[in-house]
Amino acid sequence: MFFESFDGTRLSYEDYGEGEPIVFVAGVMLDADMWEY
């Protein structure tokens, strides 16, 4: 799933479970797959 901002920037996100959200931001050396573990 993607969120697109007003300037056209697209952010990928995954939604799991219920409750308050927790945001993990992948850095330059890591991709989003890092958070799978």
N, CA, C and O atoms as a Maestro MAE file, in Angstrom:
{
 s_m_m2io_version
 :::
 2.0.0
}

f_m_ct {
 s_m_title
 :::
 protein
 m_atom[148] {
  # First column is atom index #
  i_m_mmod_type
  r_m_x_coord
  r_m_y_coord
  r_m_z_coord
  i_m_residue_number
  s_m_chain_name
  s_m_pdb_residue_name
  s_m_pdb_atom_name
  i_m_atomic_number
  :::
  1 25 0.853 -1.174 0.000 1 A "MET " " N  " 7
  2 3 0.000 0.000 0.000 1 A "MET " " CA " 6
  3 2 0.898 1.236 0.000 1 A "MET " " C  " 6
  4 15 2.012 1.209 0.522 1 A "MET " " O  " 8
  5 25 0.404 2.297 -0.582 2 A "PHE " " N  " 7
  6 3 1.160 3.529 -0.675 2 A "PHE " " CA " 6
  7 2 0.326 4.707 -0.209 2 A "PHE " " C  " 6
  8 15 -0.895 4.729 -0.360 2 A "PHE " " O  " 8
  9 25 1.013 5.684 0.359 3 A "PHE " " N  " 7
  10 3 0.422 6.976 0.693 3 A "PHE " " CA " 6
  11 2 1.129 8.000 -0.180 3 A "PHE " " C  " 6
  12 15 2.358 8.007 -0.240 3 A "PHE " " O  " 8
  13 25 0.389 8.856 -0.852 4 A "GLU " " N  " 7
  14 3 1.000 9.883 -1.691 4 A "GLU " " CA " 6
  15 2 0.734 11.262 -1.100 4 A "GLU " " C  " 6
  16 15 -0.412 11.631 -0.847 4 A "GLU " " O  " 8
  17 25 1.823 12.028 -0.880 5 A "SER " " N  " 7
  18 3 1.692 13.357 -0.295 5 A "SER " " CA " 6
  19 2 1.336 14.383 -1.365 5 A "SER " " C  " 6
  20 15 1.282 14.060 -2.552 5 A "SER " " O  " 8
  21 25 1.097 15.606 -0.942 6 A "PHE " " N  " 7
  22 3 0.677 16.658 -1.866 6 A "PHE " " CA " 6
  23 2 1.731 16.986 -2.918 6 A "PHE " " C  " 6
  24 15 1.401 17.490 -3.992 6 A "PHE " " O  " 8
  25 25 3.019 16.698 -2.611 7 A "ASP " " N  " 7
  26 3 4.074 17.001 -3.589 7 A "ASP " " CA " 6
  27 2 4.438 15.802 -4.461 7 A "ASP " " C  " 6
  28 15 5.399 15.862 -5.229 7 A "ASP " " O  " 8
  29 25 3.673 14.707 -4.348 8 A "GLY " " N  " 7
  30 3 3.890 13.538 -5.185 8 A "GLY " " CA " 6
  31 2 4.798 12.479 -4.585 8 A "GLY " " C  " 6
  32 15 5.021 11.440 -5.207 8 A "GLY " " O  " 8
  33 25 5.327 12.718 -3.392 9 A "THR " " N  " 7
  34 3 6.157 11.718 -2.735 9 A "THR " " CA " 6
  35 2 5.302 10.525 -2.345 9 A "THR " " C  " 6
  36 15 4.245 10.693 -1.736 9 A "THR " " O  " 8
  37 25 5.750 9.307 -2.692 10 A "ARG " " N  " 7
  38 3 5.001 8.089 -2.360 10 A "ARG " " CA " 6
  39 2 5.715 7.342 -1.249 10 A "ARG " " C  " 6
  40 15 6.912 7.072 -1.349 10 A "ARG " " O  " 8
  41 25 4.993 7.007 -0.198 11 A "LEU " " N  " 7
  42 3 5.523 6.252 0.929 11 A "LEU " " CA " 6
  43 2 4.815 4.912 1.002 11 A "LEU " " C  " 6
  44 15 3.587 4.848 0.957 11 A "LEU " " O  " 8
  45 25 5.588 3.844 1.115 12 A "SER " " N  " 7
  46 3 5.030 2.503 1.259 12 A "SER " " CA " 6
  47 2 4.765 2.246 2.740 12 A "SER " " C  " 6
  48 15 5.538 2.673 3.598 12 A "SER " " O  " 8
  49 25 3.662 1.543 3.036 13 A "TYR " " N  " 7
  50 3 3.385 1.197 4.427 13 A "TYR " " CA " 6
  51 2 2.666 -0.134 4.513 13 A "TYR " " C  " 6
  52 15 2.056 -0.596 3.549 13 A "TYR " " O  " 8
  53 25 2.751 -0.742 5.690 14 A "GLU " " N  " 7
  54 3 2.032 -1.985 5.984 14 A "GLU " " CA " 6
  55 2 1.254 -1.768 7.266 14 A "GLU " " C  " 6
  56 15 1.745 -1.119 8.189 14 A "GLU " " O  " 8
  57 25 0.055 -2.299 7.332 15 A "ASP " " N  " 7
  58 3 -0.827 -2.108 8.481 15 A "ASP " " CA " 6
  59 2 -1.127 -3.462 9.107 15 A "ASP " " C  " 6
  60 15 -1.667 -4.352 8.451 15 A "ASP " " O  " 8
  61 25 -0.771 -3.614 10.395 16 A "TYR " " N  " 7
  62 3 -1.004 -4.865 11.117 16 A "TYR " " CA " 6
  63 2 -1.696 -4.578 12.448 16 A "TYR " " C  " 6
  64 15 -1.398 -3.574 13.095 16 A "TYR " " O  " 8
  65 25 -2.598 -5.433 12.853 17 A "GLY " " N  " 7
  66 3 -3.174 -5.384 14.194 17 A "GLY " " CA " 6
  67 2 -4.071 -4.199 14.464 17 A "GLY " " C  " 6
  68 15 -4.613 -3.566 13.558 17 A "GLY " " O  " 8
  69 25 -4.206 -3.922 15.758 18 A "GLU " " N  " 7
  70 3 -5.076 -2.855 16.243 18 A "GLU " " CA " 6
  71 2 -4.324 -2.004 17.245 18 A "GLU " " C  " 6
  72 15 -3.239 -2.377 17.692 18 A "GLU " " O  " 8
  73 25 -4.896 -0.860 17.600 19 A "GLY " " N  " 7
  74 3 -4.307 0.001 18.622 19 A "GLY " " CA " 6
  75 2 -3.489 1.136 18.038 19 A "GLY " " C  " 6
  76 15 -3.562 1.438 16.847 19 A "GLY " " O  " 8
  77 25 -2.701 1.762 18.919 20 A "GLU " " N  " 7
  78 3 -1.881 2.900 18.533 20 A "GLU " " CA " 6
  79 2 -0.807 2.473 17.531 20 A "GLU " " C  " 6
  80 15 -0.221 1.401 17.678 20 A "GLU " " O  " 8
  81 25 -0.546 3.293 16.522 21 A "PRO " " N  " 7
  82 3 0.477 2.936 15.527 21 A "PRO " " CA " 6
  83 2 1.893 3.106 16.062 21 A "PRO " " C  " 6
  84 15 2.154 3.949 16.921 21 A "PRO " " O  " 8
  85 25 2.786 2.299 15.544 22 A "ILE " " N  " 7
  86 3 4.220 2.422 15.786 22 A "ILE " " CA " 6
  87 2 4.850 2.594 14.416 22 A "ILE " " C  " 6
  88 15 4.565 1.816 13.506 22 A "ILE " " O  " 8
  89 25 5.697 3.593 14.252 23 A "VAL " " N  " 7
  90 3 6.307 3.877 12.955 23 A "VAL " " CA " 6
  91 2 7.779 3.479 12.989 23 A "VAL " " C  " 6
  92 15 8.537 3.958 13.832 23 A "VAL " " O  " 8
  93 25 8.182 2.601 12.070 24 A "PHE " " N  " 7
  94 3 9.579 2.225 11.882 24 A "PHE " " CA " 6
  95 2 10.032 2.846 10.568 24 A "PHE " " C  " 6
  96 15 9.367 2.694 9.543 24 A "PHE " " O  " 8
  97 25 11.153 3.538 10.599 25 A "VAL " " N  " 7
  98 3 11.662 4.188 9.396 25 A "VAL " " CA " 6
  99 2 12.962 3.505 9.001 25 A "VAL " " C  " 6
  100 15 13.914 3.469 9.780 25 A "VAL " " O  " 8
  101 25 12.997 2.963 7.787 26 A "ALA " " N  " 7
  102 3 14.213 2.317 7.296 26 A "ALA " " CA " 6
  103 2 15.243 3.388 6.948 26 A "ALA " " C  " 6
  104 15 14.912 4.407 6.344 26 A "ALA " " O  " 8
  105 25 16.483 3.149 7.332 27 A "GLY " " N  " 7
  106 3 17.548 4.101 7.052 27 A "GLY " " CA " 6
  107 2 18.181 3.858 5.696 27 A "GLY " " C  " 6
  108 15 17.695 3.052 4.903 27 A "GLY " " O  " 8
  109 25 19.260 4.559 5.444 28 A "VAL " " N  " 7
  110 3 19.955 4.476 4.168 28 A "VAL " " CA " 6
  111 2 20.484 3.071 3.910 28 A "VAL " " C  " 6
  112 15 20.414 2.593 2.778 28 A "VAL " " O  " 8
  113 25 21.009 2.399 4.927 29 A "MET " " N  " 7
  114 3 21.646 1.094 4.738 29 A "MET " " CA " 6
  115 2 20.683 -0.078 4.904 29 A "MET " " C  " 6
  116 15 21.066 -1.221 4.654 29 A "MET " " O  " 8
  117 25 19.459 0.175 5.315 30 A "LEU " " N  " 7
  118 3 18.485 -0.897 5.535 30 A "LEU " " CA " 6
  119 2 17.244 -0.670 4.669 30 A "LEU " " C  " 6
  120 15 16.844 0.468 4.424 30 A "LEU " " O  " 8
  121 25 16.649 -1.757 4.216 31 A "ASP " " N  " 7
  122 3 15.378 -1.602 3.527 31 A "ASP " " CA " 6
  123 2 14.241 -2.039 4.458 31 A "ASP " " C  " 6
  124 15 14.503 -2.456 5.586 31 A "ASP " " O  " 8
  125 25 13.018 -1.954 4.018 32 A "ALA " " N  " 7
  126 3 11.861 -2.249 4.855 32 A "ALA " " CA " 6
  127 2 11.827 -3.722 5.301 32 A "ALA " " C  " 6
  128 15 11.198 -4.041 6.310 32 A "ALA " " O  " 8
  129 25 12.490 -4.612 4.568 33 A "ASP " " N  " 7
  130 3 12.501 -6.024 4.952 33 A "ASP " " CA " 6
  131 2 13.179 -6.251 6.300 33 A "ASP " " C  " 6
  132 15 12.932 -7.279 6.931 33 A "ASP " " O  " 8
  133 25 14.010 -5.345 6.758 34 A "MET " " N  " 7
  134 3 14.682 -5.451 8.052 34 A "MET " " CA " 6
  135 2 13.669 -5.627 9.185 34 A "MET " " C  " 6
  136 15 13.931 -6.357 10.141 34 A "MET " " O  " 8
  137 25 12.516 -4.963 9.083 35 A "TRP " " N  " 7
  138 3 11.529 -4.973 10.160 35 A "TRP " " CA " 6
  139 2 10.683 -6.249 10.159 35 A "TRP " " C  " 6
  140 15 9.878 -6.433 11.072 35 A "TRP " " O  " 8
  141 25 10.833 -7.128 9.181 36 A "GLU " " N  " 7
  142 3 10.075 -8.367 9.143 36 A "GLU " " CA " 6
  143 2 10.451 -9.304 10.290 36 A "GLU " " C  " 6
  144 15 9.637 -10.130 10.704 36 A "GLU " " O  " 8
  145 25 11.653 -9.187 10.796 37 A "TYR " " N  " 7
  146 3 12.140 -10.080 11.858 37 A "TYR " " CA " 6
  147 2 11.868 -9.485 13.218 37 A "TYR " " C  " 6
  148 15 12.206 -10.090 14.235 37 A "TYR " " O  " 8
  :::
 }
 m_bond[147] {
  # First column is bond index #
  i_m_from
  i_m_to
  i_m_order
  :::
  1 1 2 1
  2 2 3 1
  3 3 4 2
  4 3 5 1
  5 5 6 1
  6 6 7 1
  7 7 8 2
  8 7 9 1
  9 9 10 1
  10 10 11 1
  11 11 12 2
  12 11 13 1
  13 13 14 1
  14 14 15 1
  15 15 16 2
  16 15 17 1
  17 17 18 1
  18 18 19 1
  19 19 20 2
  20 19 21 1
  21 21 22 1
  22 22 23 1
  23 23 24 2
  24 23 25 1
  25 25 26 1
  26 26 27 1
  27 27 28 2
  28 27 29 1
  29 29 30 1
  30 30 31 1
  31 31 32 2
  32 31 33 1
  33 33 34 1
  34 34 35 1
  35 35 36 2
  36 35 37 1
  37 37 38 1
  38 38 39 1
  39 39 40 2
  40 39 41 1
  41 41 42 1
  42 42 43 1
  43 43 44 2
  44 43 45 1
  45 45 46 1
  46 46 47 1
  47 47 48 2
  48 47 49 1
  49 49 50 1
  50 50 51 1
  51 51 52 2
  52 51 53 1
  53 53 54 1
  54 54 55 1
  55 55 56 2
  56 55 57 1
  57 57 58 1
  58 58 59 1
  59 59 60 2
  60 59 61 1
  61 61 62 1
  62 62 63 1
  63 63 64 2
  64 63 65 1
  65 65 66 1
  66 66 67 1
  67 67 68 2
  68 67 69 1
  69 69 70 1
  70 70 71 1
  71 71 72 2
  72 71 73 1
  73 73 74 1
  74 74 75 1
  75 75 76 2
  76 75 77 1
  77 77 78 1
  78 78 79 1
  79 79 80 2
  80 79 81 1
  81 81 82 1
  82 82 83 1
  83 83 84 2
  84 83 85 1
  85 85 86 1
  86 86 87 1
  87 87 88 2
  88 87 89 1
  89 89 90 1
  90 90 91 1
  91 91 92 2
  92 91 93 1
  93 93 94 1
  94 94 95 1
  95 95 96 2
  96 95 97 1
  97 97 98 1
  98 98 99 1
  99 99 100 2
  100 99 101 1
  101 101 102 1
  102 102 103 1
  103 103 104 2
  104 103 105 1
  105 105 106 1
  106 106 107 1
  107 107 108 2
  108 107 109 1
  109 109 110 1
  110 110 111 1
  111 111 112 2
  112 111 113 1
  113 113 114 1
  114 114 115 1
  115 115 116 2
  116 115 117 1
  117 117 118 1
  118 118 119 1
  119 119 120 2
  120 119 121 1
  121 121 122 1
  122 122 123 1
  123 123 124 2
  124 123 125 1
  125 125 126 1
  126 126 127 1
  127 127 128 2
  128 127 129 1
  129 129 130 1
  130 130 131 1
  131 131 132 2
  132 131 133 1
  133 133 134 1
  134 134 135 1
  135 135 136 2
  136 135 137 1
  137 137 138 1
  138 138 139 1
  139 139 140 2
  140 139 141 1
  141 141 142 1
  142 142 143 1
  143 143 144 2
  144 143 145 1
  145 145 146 1
  146 146 147 1
  147 147 148 2
  :::
 }
}
